[in-house]
Structure formats: C-alpha cells, structure tokens
Amino acid sequence: MLGGMAVGYDGYYTDPASIQDSDLEDGISTNRYGRVTERLPQITVSSNQLRLGTLPWWYHMDLNVINNLDKGLNIVGTDDDAFVRGFDLYQSLTNQIKIGERCTLVTKFGLGVGVMEREDDSFNFDLPTGATFPFVMNGQKIDDDIIGLTLLDRDTFLVGRKTFSLKDVNPAFAYGDIDSKFNTRISNALSHYIRWRFREGTNDSLGQFYENIGALKTRDDLYNFRNSENWIESGLVYNLIYPRLTANVSLGHNLQGEGDITPNELRQYINAGAGWTNDRNTLGLNGGVGLQERQLRDPTDPNEFQQNSLTYYLSGRYTPVHKRFYASTSAYFIQNKNSDPLGGSPDEGNLDSRNDSNIDFTVGKKLGTKYAMEVASRYRTNLSTNSDGDSKGQFTDTYVRLRRDFHDVIGTLSVGLNDTGLSKDDESNDSSYQVRFDVQFKKPGQKGLPPYVRTTDLYSRSKLGAFETGG
C-alpha cells in the first residue's frame, strides 16, 4: 500500500498518501473560476392551460429537449465533463372545484417520461499510479477525521455510508406527481392556503443521482430535473390596493422519510415578508425574514447535522415614470446557528456553516433610446476569522456596464474591479480586473432597455379569475 500504514475511516481504510495536511484555512484561490453553463441547445415547447370544453379541467404539456454540459463533480476541471442529451415530456390535468363563495380547491395530476443520457459514464478521476482502494480523493485530515471523496474503485464513491456510481444510472426515467392547493378568501385583501406537493419516480435517473449526492446546483446548471418530493405548505397572503401594501407568512415541512432525505436538502422553513409601493409604482420597499432547517451531509454520515439558519433582507428601488434613470439597493444576510461536528463555529468560515452577507447598490442612466450606463457595487463577507484572529472573506466588486438595445436582445459590456481586501502576503490590496460581455434575449412584452416597470395599472384581484386567485 502506498505511504505505509492504512488509516481507518469509519470501517473503511484509505491510502494515507492521498491525505493532504496543508492548511486550507484561506480557501480556494480567487484565480480559479467555474466554467460557464453550456446549453447547446435546450429547446422548450409548452402549451397554455387548455380547458377541456366546459368541464372544470385544464390540460398542459411541456417538452424539453437538451444537449447540455454536465460539469461533473469538479466544476473548475474538465476531466469529468460530459454532455447530456435527451428529452423530458411532461403532461398534466388540472381540476378546479369551487366550494362556496370563498373556497377553491385546485389539484394537478401530472405524468412525465424521458431519456437523459450522459455521453461518458465515468468521472475519470485522476488517481496516482498504483493507488489502492478505498482511496480518499484530495482528502484532508481534520483533527482525527479524514474528510474527502472516498473511492471504492475508479468509478464508485461514498456519500455517507451509501455507494454511488454513474454506471448505475439508467438513461430512461418516469415520474408522476400531485399538486393540490386549497385556497380560502378570508376577506377582500386576506387569503389563506394549504398546499400538498408529492412526486415519485424512478430512483436510478441522472437527476435523482445528483440529488442523492447533494449536488443541488445541477438543477440550475445542467437541467431542472423533476425529482421525488413530498411537501406540505401553508400560508397567509395579504394584498391591499390602497395603500399598496403586501404581506405574507408561509411555512413548509418536508414529509419525506429519513431514508429519503438527501445532503443539502431543505427540511422545513418559515418565512415572513412585507412590501410597499407608491401609487405611481416609482418607489418600492421590501423586507423579510426567514428561518430554515437544512440537512448537511447524508443522514448516514457520522458527521451529519441539521443546520438552522436565519435569513433576512431589505431592498428598495426608485424609478421615475420617464425611467431615464434609476437606483436600487438591497441587503441580504444569513446567520447559521449550528456548529459543524467536525469543528468550527459559524464564525470560522466553514463552507457549509459560515455566515454570509451581501449588500448591493446600483444606479443607472439611459443615454438616448438605445444605450444605458450603469454602475453597480456589491460588498460581500462571510464574517469569519482565521486562526490568527484576522478577518477574512471580505470582497467588494464594482462594475461599470454599458447596455445596448438590439431590438430583440440586450448586449452588455462590463468592466469590473474585484477587491478582496489585504493580501495574505503583504499589506497591499489584493485586486483584479474583469471584462465581460453578455447577450440576453428579451421576454415577450419587454420593450426598450431595462428596468421594465409597469406603471399603467394598479394591482386588483377583481381582474383575476378564480383559477388565478384560487378564491
């Protein structure tokens, strides 16, 4: 065995040569960047809600055909990259039952089938010659625990005590779901709802594979897979026309059994928020607070725990009726309440449990009918300290953006300064510059340059039917 004596890891044995003893408290270098999303292409065909004659039933269909990049487990490397090709066909029937003058029950029954095939059924791990298994890939020794990706062979790895391999993924999949919402209109401004969402499908699909290992970003980056879920949710919604006030309280609980909970999955939440806009919709203020419980690491992992987090935000915007200039600001904060069993409090910068804050400010000016200049700044911090007691993880990004309206698309050229504070090697500022160009297609109904703000009609529930309002 390489490196001499084996090191125990919860019943498994790993190669000590794979363990890194280097101090990683300063995190990953800021010179490393993740690869961009590649959808070459993703085509979506979707129908409206089509009523079946005079019956209280509506039919809906959507078809997604994809040729998208899967970045694998290492988003900054290319060895485990592969394209995923296939389709996802989903059809549903929605039924609406009106109960009295104030209550409505809307229930959707859906069925989906598809094929998603990865062109390479291996992550192609870069292992040293003569490596023996089990092997910890880029492992770290924290106290007496060895933490890392534990490989049982070249394609099979551990998440908790469970084994996973791409070779076990079946390209074909099927699923069915039910989404039922009971809405009660308490008054003209106040309504209450209770909702149950349930979906069950084949458990060997590519989407379920990534959810089971805790790769939640895959649903944003590769494809928004419709994976298994079971949720009960309830809330109060308040909409007042004059003054223009909105408020809401919502809570939800994950009904899946302990054996079905996956790493990073949300277990329960409670949120409250409020907003106000003036009559001309030129000035708006919003705020909210939320408490959530999330599963960190697989429940079978000896170091698993539930992270309780408090989130709160404030935001404001000002856009005159002529929209020749605009300004907005927002602040978002996360405070984690639980410490990692491996050691370290939320103030010590662990990627899973650190505290985060983001403060944004944007001001823009339109230049004629085709151009707009914008200055945006963001301050972010993980509110952490290193072993020397020095603050770290504080970043300031400032961008100057020039936008151009090309009728159906918006082109943006951005020049930015990224300031990560004092260098860890000397007292100078550690800064870098970035130049970006992006193109964004407009949505139907959007004209000219952003921001797109509706100022003609005030919100009125009387303009919506029972299917939209549920009451």
C-alpha positions as a printed NumPy array, in Angstrom:
array([[  0.   ,   0.   ,   0.   ],
       [  1.253,   3.471,  -0.855],
       [  2.617,   5.518,   2.026],
       [  2.827,   2.721,   4.593],
       [  0.157,   2.11 ,   7.231],
       [ -3.53 ,   2.427,   6.413],
       [ -5.71 ,   4.986,   8.173],
       [ -9.166,   3.994,   9.4  ],
       [-12.282,   5.846,   8.305],
       [-15.487,   4.618,   9.907],
       [-14.916,   0.994,   8.972],
       [-13.211,   1.727,   5.649],
       [ -9.485,   2.029,   5.075],
       [ -7.852,   4.651,   2.942],
       [ -4.474,   5.308,   1.424],
       [ -2.548,   7.824,   3.616],
       [ -0.737,   9.122,   0.517],
       [ -3.985,  10.736,  -0.611],
       [ -4.413,  12.818,   2.547],
       [ -3.447,  16.497,   2.465],
       [ -2.098,  18.024,   5.67 ],
       [ -1.744,  21.529,   4.218],
       [ -3.53 ,  24.448,   5.889],
       [ -6.51 ,  25.365,   3.7  ],
       [ -7.989,  27.99 ,   6.035],
       [ -7.566,  30.762,   3.444],
       [ -9.805,  28.901,   0.997],
       [ -9.515,  28.344,  -2.726],
       [ -7.506,  30.853,  -4.738],
       [ -9.623,  33.622,  -6.269],
       [ -7.826,  32.995,  -9.583],
       [ -9.858,  29.78 , -10.044],
       [-13.188,  30.184, -11.783],
       [-16.039,  27.803, -12.509],
       [-16.946,  27.083, -16.107],
       [-19.954,  28.737, -17.662],
       [-23.21 ,  26.948, -18.368],
       [-23.406,  25.437, -21.845],
       [-26.799,  24.596, -23.338],
       [-26.19 ,  23.756, -26.983],
       [-29.142,  23.917, -27.254],
       [-32.019,  23.45 , -24.824],
       [-35.397,  23.66 , -26.567],
       [-38.656,  24.019, -24.649],
       [-42.098,  23.579, -26.209],
       [-45.003,  24.332, -23.878],
       [-48.762,  24.725, -24.173],
       [-51.079,  27.066, -22.314],
       [-53.62 ,  25.767, -19.822],
       [-56.192,  24.387, -22.288],
       [-59.705,  23.959, -20.947],
       [-61.451,  20.725, -21.908],
       [-64.749,  22.023, -23.245],
       [-66.945,  23.288, -20.423],
       [-65.501,  20.861, -17.876],
       [-63.537,  22.19 , -14.859],
       [-60.386,  20.518, -16.229],
       [-57.333,  22.056, -17.901],
       [-54.647,  20.265, -19.916],
       [-50.988,  21.282, -20.077],
       [-47.944,  19.841, -21.835],
       [-44.276,  20.782, -21.939],
       [-41.402,  19.133, -23.779],
       [-37.727,  19.868, -23.087],
       [-35.012,  18.653, -25.457],
       [-31.466,  19.232, -24.187],
       [-27.832,  18.998, -25.206],
       [-26.274,  20.472, -22.064],
       [-22.864,  20.347, -20.417],
       [-22.55 ,  18.328, -17.216],
       [-19.567,  19.697, -15.272],
       [-19.32 ,  16.598, -13.103],
       [-18.066,  16.819,  -9.536],
       [-15.227,  19.279, -10.221],
       [-16.709,  22.429, -11.768],
       [-13.268,  24.007, -12.325],
       [-11.838,  20.962, -14.119],
       [-12.62 ,  19.365, -17.463],
       [-11.651,  15.706, -16.967],
       [-15.104,  14.801, -15.63 ],
       [-17.074,  16.925, -18.117],
       [-19.567,  15.341, -20.496],
       [-22.625,  16.421, -22.438],
       [-26.068,  15.126, -21.518],
       [-28.554,  14.6  , -24.337],
       [-32.192,  13.652, -24.148],
       [-35.751,  14.805, -23.603],
       [-38.319,  15.22 , -20.829],
       [-42.032,  15.095, -21.751],
       [-44.499,  16.188, -19.058],
       [-48.304,  16.279, -19.272],
       [-50.82 ,  17.285, -16.633],
       [-54.533,  17.673, -15.956],
       [-55.667,  20.344, -13.508],
       [-59.058,  20.299, -11.821],
       [-60.731,  23.251, -10.122],
       [-63.553,  22.835,  -7.627],
       [-65.238,  25.89 ,  -6.153],
       [-66.573,  25.32 ,  -2.64 ],
       [-68.991,  28.05 ,  -1.671],
       [-68.202,  31.698,  -2.315],
       [-64.782,  31.82 ,  -0.665],
       [-63.024,  28.476,  -1.088],
       [-61.397,  26.838,  -4.096],
       [-59.553,  23.534,  -4.458],
       [-57.125,  23.291,  -7.386],
       [-55.459,  19.908,  -7.959],
       [-52.98 ,  18.963, -10.672],
       [-52.201,  15.387, -11.725],
       [-49.043,  15.019, -13.805],
       [-47.102,  12.288, -15.591],
       [-43.686,  12.53 , -17.192],
       [-41.346,  10.29 , -19.18 ],
       [-37.958,  10.915, -20.701],
       [-34.43 ,   9.867, -21.533],
       [-31.283,  11.672, -20.32 ],
       [-28.019,  10.008, -21.304],
       [-24.547,  11.158, -20.332],
       [-22.004,  10.613, -23.091],
       [-19.447,   9.344, -20.538],
       [-20.471,   7.064, -17.65 ],
       [-17.323,   7.849, -15.644],
       [-15.996,  10.934, -13.854],
       [-12.441,   9.915, -14.899],
       [-10.853,  10.565, -11.518],
       [ -7.157,  11.474, -11.776],
       [ -5.591,   8.878,  -9.481],
       [ -1.866,   8.298,  -8.906],
       [ -0.224,   5.238, -10.387],
       [ -0.525,   2.262,  -8.065],
       [ -3.337,   3.747,  -5.982],
       [ -5.111,   1.207,  -3.792],
       [ -8.728,   1.269,  -2.759],
       [-10.525,   2.571,  -0.8  ],
       [ -8.811,   5.868,  -1.674],
       [ -9.579,   9.393,  -0.396],
       [ -9.509,  11.843,  -3.293],
       [ -7.887,  15.133,  -2.193],
       [ -8.598,  14.252,   1.425],
       [ -7.929,  16.478,   4.419],
       [ -7.116,  15.451,   7.973],
       [ -9.274,  17.465,  10.388],
       [ -8.464,  16.513,  13.98 ],
       [ -8.604,  12.704,  13.807],
       [-11.072,  12.513,  10.912],
       [-10.175,  12.05 ,   7.258],
       [-12.533,  14.079,   5.07 ],
       [-12.691,  13.776,   1.31 ],
       [-14.235,  11.876,  -1.576],
       [-13.714,   8.206,  -0.712],
       [-13.409,   5.988,  -3.801],
       [-14.103,   2.256,  -3.503],
       [-12.921,   1.73 ,  -7.09 ],
       [-12.251,   4.   , -10.057],
       [-15.959,   4.738, -10.582],
       [-17.648,   4.133,  -7.21 ],
       [-17.562,   6.582,  -4.304],
       [-19.132,   7.033,  -0.878],
       [-21.658,   9.601,   0.302],
       [-22.108,   8.819,   3.976],
       [-22.351,   5.024,   4.034],
       [-24.047,   4.858,   0.613],
       [-22.231,   3.951,  -2.601],
       [-22.757,   5.748,  -5.907],
       [-21.534,   5.218,  -9.464],
       [-22.533,   6.735, -12.797],
       [-22.56 ,   3.217, -14.211],
       [-25.708,   2.529, -12.152],
       [-27.626,   5.403, -13.774],
       [-30.447,   4.423, -16.137],
       [-30.998,   6.888, -19.035],
       [-34.774,   6.225, -19.17 ],
       [-36.981,   7.569, -16.391],
       [-40.626,   8.15 , -15.495],
       [-42.416,  10.013, -12.731],
       [-45.844,  11.096, -11.546],
       [-46.917,  13.953,  -9.305],
       [-49.847,  15.544,  -7.494],
       [-50.043,  19.222,  -6.554],
       [-53.143,  20.18 ,  -4.558],
       [-53.864,  23.65 ,  -3.168],
       [-56.874,  24.671,  -1.057],
       [-57.367,  28.432,  -1.021],
       [-59.702,  30.371,   1.287],
       [-60.54 ,  34.048,   0.755],
       [-60.975,  35.367,   4.289],
       [-61.61 ,  38.949,   3.158],
       [-61.139,  41.06 ,   0.032],
       [-57.471,  41.539,   0.974],
       [-56.597,  38.457,   3.043],
       [-56.435,  34.838,   1.885],
       [-55.135,  31.578,   3.313],
       [-53.843,  28.494,   1.52 ],
       [-52.678,  24.999,   2.305],
       [-50.783,  23.022,  -0.324],
       [-49.534,  19.452,  -0.726],
       [-46.885,  18.585,  -3.322],
       [-45.931,  14.974,  -3.997],
       [-43.797,  13.424,  -6.735],
       [-42.458,   9.897,  -7.089],
       [-40.359,   8.466,  -9.894],
       [-37.652,   6.022, -10.867],
       [-34.773,   6.212,  -8.379],
       [-31.925,   5.459, -10.812],
       [-32.229,   8.516, -13.09 ],
       [-29.433,  11.033, -13.628],
       [-31.364,  13.783, -11.844],
       [-32.018,  11.596,  -8.801],
       [-28.348,  10.55 ,  -8.79 ],
       [-27.184,  14.154,  -8.437],
       [-29.794,  14.938,  -5.786],
       [-28.804,  11.875,  -3.762],
       [-25.166,  13.018,  -3.609],
       [-26.18 ,  16.577,  -2.66 ],
       [-25.321,  18.356,  -5.936],
       [-28.204,  20.845,  -5.828],
       [-26.583,  23.275,  -8.279],
       [-27.009,  20.695, -11.029],
       [-30.713,  21.59 , -11.254],
       [-29.783,  25.205, -12.022],
       [-26.847,  24.454, -14.274],
       [-27.5  ,  21.2  , -16.158],
       [-31.293,  20.762, -16.11 ],
       [-34.142,  21.355, -13.666],
       [-34.911,  17.685, -13.051],
       [-38.317,  16.825, -11.584],
       [-37.104,  14.679,  -8.708],
       [-39.026,  12.979,  -5.914],
       [-40.53 ,  15.261,  -3.259],
       [-43.224,  15.321,  -0.574],
       [-44.097,  18.703,   0.965],
       [-46.926,  20.239,   2.978],
       [-47.087,  24.053,   2.933],
       [-49.403,  26.728,   4.302],
       [-49.533,  30.491,   4.411],
       [-51.395,  33.794,   4.626],
       [-51.296,  36.379,   1.812],
       [-52.376,  39.993,   2.281],
       [-52.813,  42.393,  -0.685],
       [-54.189,  45.871,  -0.067],
       [-54.922,  48.077,  -3.078],
       [-54.761,  51.413,  -1.242],
       [-52.25 ,  51.965,   0.169],
       [-50.356,  49.445,  -1.958],
       [-49.231,  47.041,   0.741],
       [-48.434,  43.347,   0.503],
       [-47.551,  40.929,   3.282],
       [-47.201,  37.188,   3.564],
       [-46.365,  34.445,   6.028],
       [-45.558,  30.928,   4.826],
       [-44.276,  27.704,   6.32 ],
       [-43.433,  24.286,   4.954],
       [-42.382,  20.853,   6.165],
       [-40.647,  18.07 ,   4.229],
       [-42.675,  14.857,   4.649],
       [-40.068,  12.506,   3.177],
       [-38.814,   9.739,   5.429],
       [-35.362,   9.822,   6.977],
       [-34.098,   7.327,   4.409],
       [-35.146,   9.617,   1.542],
       [-33.571,  12.837,   2.851],
       [-30.529,  13.813,   0.757],
       [-27.489,  16.011,   1.534],
       [-28.236,  19.763,   1.46 ],
       [-31.997,  19.131,   1.285],
       [-34.372,  21.582,   2.927],
       [-36.278,  20.01 ,   5.835],
       [-38.591,  22.842,   6.912],
       [-38.947,  26.612,   6.743],
       [-40.98 ,  29.598,   7.909],
       [-40.877,  32.955,   6.09 ],
       [-42.469,  36.371,   6.583],
       [-42.261,  39.354,   4.261],
       [-43.82 ,  42.733,   3.513],
       [-43.687,  45.239,   0.67 ],
       [-44.924,  48.7  ,  -0.236],
       [-45.053,  50.75 ,  -3.442],
       [-46.398,  54.236,  -4.028],
       [-49.414,  54.871,  -6.248],
       [-47.299,  55.545,  -9.348],
       [-45.14 ,  52.469,  -8.722],
       [-41.964,  54.552,  -8.865],
       [-40.788,  53.853,  -5.303],
       [-40.777,  50.44 ,  -3.674],
       [-39.607,  48.952,  -0.371],
       [-39.443,  45.288,   0.622],
       [-38.243,  43.317,   3.606],
       [-38.464,  39.865,   5.064],
       [-37.116,  37.294,   7.474],
       [-36.94 ,  33.522,   7.298],
       [-35.887,  30.54 ,   9.38 ],
       [-34.988,  27.265,   7.71 ],
       [-33.573,  23.877,   8.635],
       [-31.371,  22.113,   6.091],
       [-29.741,  18.676,   6.104],
       [-25.949,  18.908,   5.821],
       [-24.193,  15.729,   4.706],
       [-26.013,  12.469,   4.153],
       [-28.025,  11.199,   7.167],
       [-25.829,   8.068,   7.172],
       [-22.645,  10.148,   7.521],
       [-21.226,  10.076,  11.09 ],
       [-20.684,  13.853,  10.83 ],
       [-24.157,  14.753,   9.532],
       [-26.142,  17.539,  11.182],
       [-29.106,  19.844,  10.622],
       [-28.241,  23.479,  10.029],
       [-30.739,  26.065,  11.323],
       [-30.307,  29.368,   9.503],
       [-31.827,  32.805,   9.946],
       [-32.091,  34.876,   6.763],
       [-33.293,  38.435,   6.417],
       [-33.293,  41.02 ,   3.665],
       [-34.143,  44.634,   2.892],
       [-34.455,  46.22 ,  -0.541],
       [-35.552,  49.443,  -2.151],
       [-35.819,  50.879,  -5.646],
       [-36.59 ,  54.21 ,  -7.272],
       [-37.56 ,  54.504, -10.927],
       [-39.233,  57.719, -12.162],
       [-42.128,  57.44 , -14.59 ],
       [-39.905,  58.512, -17.502],
       [-37.369,  55.798, -16.472],
       [-34.413,  57.835, -17.768],
       [-32.507,  56.998, -14.578],
       [-32.997,  54.512, -11.753],
       [-31.449,  53.351,  -8.489],
       [-31.793,  50.288,  -6.284],
       [-30.207,  48.84 ,  -3.176],
       [-30.547,  45.602,  -1.244],
       [-29.033,  43.798,   1.717],
       [-29.205,  40.062,   2.372],
       [-27.858,  38.263,   5.451],
       [-27.514,  34.628,   6.554],
       [-26.816,  33.679,  10.165],
       [-26.22 ,  29.99 ,  10.821],
       [-26.994,  28.742,  14.312],
       [-25.3  ,  25.333,  14.417],
       [-21.632,  24.377,  14.537],
       [-20.141,  21.689,  12.336],
       [-19.443,  18.433,  14.263],
       [-16.022,  18.392,  12.606],
       [-15.165,  21.554,  14.493],
       [-15.559,  25.243,  13.917],
       [-18.357,  27.673,  14.621],
       [-20.304,  29.66 ,  12.006],
       [-17.781,  32.489,  12.539],
       [-14.826,  30.359,  11.411],
       [-15.579,  30.275,   7.701],
       [-16.566,  26.659,   7.066],
       [-18.118,  26.453,   3.59 ],
       [-21.152,  24.59 ,   4.958],
       [-21.856,  26.671,   8.05 ],
       [-20.348,  30.131,   7.608],
       [-22.317,  33.361,   7.984],
       [-22.753,  35.421,   4.827],
       [-23.906,  38.9  ,   3.932],
       [-24.403,  40.72 ,   0.622],
       [-25.025,  44.437,   0.164],
       [-25.755,  45.731,  -3.35 ],
       [-26.182,  49.191,  -4.824],
       [-26.973,  50.049,  -8.442],
       [-27.537,  53.367, -10.208],
       [-28.212,  53.726, -13.92 ],
       [-28.826,  56.377, -16.585],
       [-30.312,  55.876, -20.03 ],
       [-28.421,  57.531, -22.88 ],
       [-30.95 ,  58.155, -25.61 ],
       [-33.223,  55.297, -26.669],
       [-30.608,  52.609, -27.345],
       [-27.923,  52.937, -24.651],
       [-27.74 ,  52.902, -20.867],
       [-24.836,  53.316, -18.44 ],
       [-24.914,  51.543, -15.082],
       [-22.646,  51.437, -12.028],
       [-23.117,  48.518,  -9.645],
       [-21.262,  47.675,  -6.449],
       [-21.508,  44.64 ,  -4.18 ],
       [-19.966,  44.119,  -0.768],
       [-19.839,  40.511,   0.456],
       [-18.403,  38.922,   3.546],
       [-18.563,  35.569,   5.306],
       [-17.977,  37.302,   8.658],
       [-15.207,  34.874,   9.558],
       [-11.792,  34.945,  11.179],
       [ -8.762,  32.759,  10.636],
       [ -6.561,  31.087,  13.257],
       [ -4.614,  34.323,  13.785],
       [ -7.79 ,  36.244,  14.619],
       [ -7.642,  38.246,  11.38 ],
       [-10.831,  38.976,   9.468],
       [-11.073,  37.31 ,   6.073],
       [-13.561,  36.658,   3.344],
       [-14.444,  40.313,   2.629],
       [-14.916,  41.227,  -1.02 ],
       [-16.004,  44.309,  -2.939],
       [-16.986,  44.075,  -6.601],
       [-17.612,  47.239,  -8.622],
       [-18.776,  47.139, -12.232],
       [-19.398,  49.759, -14.902],
       [-21.816,  48.418, -17.514],
       [-22.758,  49.749, -20.939],
       [-26.002,  48.309, -22.315],
       [-27.152,  48.402, -25.947],
       [-30.654,  47.618, -27.193],
       [-30.53 ,  45.45 , -30.34 ],
       [-34.331,  45.24 , -30.644],
       [-34.808,  41.596, -29.584],
       [-31.689,  41.257, -27.417],
       [-29.754,  43.354, -24.907],
       [-25.955,  43.412, -25.218],
       [-23.914,  44.353, -22.14 ],
       [-20.218,  45.227, -21.833],
       [-18.945,  45.22 , -18.228],
       [-15.624,  46.343, -16.765],
       [-15.165,  45.388, -13.121],
       [-12.785,  45.702, -10.193],
       [-12.697,  42.859,  -7.663],
       [-11.154,  43.905,  -4.343],
       [-10.552,  41.033,  -1.901],
       [ -9.013,  43.244,   0.787],
       [ -5.447,  42.998,   2.054],
       [ -3.183,  40.368,   0.554],
       [ -2.255,  37.489,   2.86 ],
       [  1.408,  38.023,   1.897],
       [  1.783,  41.785,   2.413],
       [ -0.176,  44.934,   3.315],
       [ -1.131,  45.797,  -0.278],
       [ -4.623,  45.454,  -1.694],
       [ -5.289,  42.182,  -3.495],
       [ -7.367,  43.297,  -6.51 ],
       [ -8.109,  42.057, -10.007],
       [ -9.926,  43.315, -13.09 ],
       [-12.534,  41.627, -15.237],
       [-14.073,  42.373, -18.623],
       [-17.323,  40.653, -19.56 ],
       [-19.719,  40.69 , -22.496],
       [-23.111,  39.026, -22.472],
       [-26.24 ,  38.901, -24.604],
       [-29.73 ,  38.472, -23.134],
       [-32.894,  37.832, -25.128],
       [-35.94 ,  39.905, -24.228],
       [-39.115,  38.312, -22.946],
       [-42.431,  38.925, -24.733],
       [-43.84 ,  42.333, -23.877],
       [-40.486,  43.858, -22.907],
       [-39.639,  46.983, -24.872],
       [-36.538,  49.124, -24.803],
       [-33.884,  48.826, -22.108],
       [-34.341,  47.578, -18.522],
       [-35.63 ,  48.2  , -15.945],
       [-39.071,  47.088, -17.094],
       [-41.623,  48.559, -14.683],
       [-45.402,  48.505, -15.183],
       [-46.888,  51.859, -14.218],
       [-50.265,  51.849, -16.003],
       [-52.462,  49.547, -13.935],
       [-52.745,  49.056, -10.21 ],
       [-52.972,  45.516,  -8.93 ],
       [-56.577,  44.403,  -8.483],
       [-57.797,  40.953,  -7.518],
       [-61.116,  41.698,  -9.237],
       [-59.328,  41.486, -12.597],
       [-58.294,  37.882, -11.976],
       [-60.464,  34.816, -12.245],
       [-60.844,  32.12 ,  -9.63 ],
       [-58.284,  29.913, -11.388],
       [-55.55 ,  32.554, -10.83 ],
       [-56.561,  33.644,  -7.336],
       [-57.925,  30.37 ,  -6.02 ],
       [-60.86 ,  32.166,  -4.455]])
